[in-house]
Amino acid sequence: MATSIEVSEKAGVCYLHFSAEWIQGAMRVRKPDALELAYTRDMMACLLLREPPWPREVLIVGLGAGSLAKFIYRQLPETRITVVEIDPQIEIIAKLHFKLPDDPQRLRIVIGDGADYMRQRGPAFDAIFVDGFDKHGRAGILDTLPFYQSCRARLTAQGLMSVNLLGRSRGFAASTQRIAEAFDGHALVFPSCDSGNTIAFGTGAEGVDVHLTEMAERARQLKTDAGIDLFPLLPRLQAAGKLFQDRLIIG
């Protein structure tokens, strides 16, 4: 059965709904390429963890309103993007209502099941973003140990997986445990943002060891170049005890 999809607009923001209560994506009409929802900005925290021009190849599982794809497309012009979306309606709506670019050379949309795609042999990615939910807010097979293991297998050595978890859901602890197991402990859960979404990261063969000053400098550069403010993440990491001697270490 096809998913019931709604588009609404309020106070200059266009919303994508899978139900009246469940917001799947958002776009500020005057800033269509900006990351309107806080959790999408948190997912881009991976840009603080690697030296530019990383990433070159990106995979996004779950298109939604296209926020991540649009931001990467506009602000990281050397990056190629593959998006896997199970519902063909979503691609049409993202192009009609959310200004998703039509550029198959840099932004390739694959209509299919994300778990099936990850199990197939294929290219490795520098960054994998997982943000797929059904109309009830369930990730289903995209939140299983085999899926996370498949993601790890498709990462380059410097690759990072970024997963959107619903931090206030009953299965949150089990989700983080599965990610940790799939990545042999080379994983980190970022402090939850106000919406209740929590972002977890897993690394490829090369872990992460980055000093707070490096992250702050990258945050400054990103704010100047891309208009994204990732500075609020830094005190959250400190307050949550995620730093050791002012270093963020994963792996």
Secondary structure, DSSP 8 states (H G I E B T S, - for coil): -----EEEEETTEEEEESSSS-EEEEEETTBTTS--SHHHHHHGGGGGTS-TT--SEEEEE--TT-HHHHHHHHH-TT-EEEEEES-HHHHHHHHHHS-----TTTEEEEES-HHHHHHS----EEEEEE----TTS--GGGGSHHHHHHHHHTEEEEEEEEEEEETTSTTHHHHHHHHHHHTTT-EEE----TTSEEEEEEE-SS-EEEEHHHHHHHHHHHHHHH----TTHHHHHHHTT-EETTEEEE-
